[in-house]
Amino acid sequence: MRERTQLQASLKRFRGVESELADLLGLIELGEAEGDEAVVAEAEAGLRALTQRAAKYELESLLSGEADANDAY
């Protein structure tokens, strides 16, 4: 049951990142179409933050194996 809960949480985070990425890309397209550089800059800043969060999630997923919580000794 614990593994299922962890997998559901990971999937929820992934879907959140995916949704936010789509929103930010849409915002960039809209800003470019309207010629609004402030909107584009804000969305690009959001993309940078999203990239950092995604990298953190990736590292967490790499270190979430069955034995990763155990000590090395």
Secondary structure, DSSP 8 states (H G I E B T S, - for coil): -HHHHHHHHHHHHHHHHHHHHHHHHHHHHHHHHHT-HHHHHHHHHHHHHHHHHHHHHHHHHHT-STTTTS---
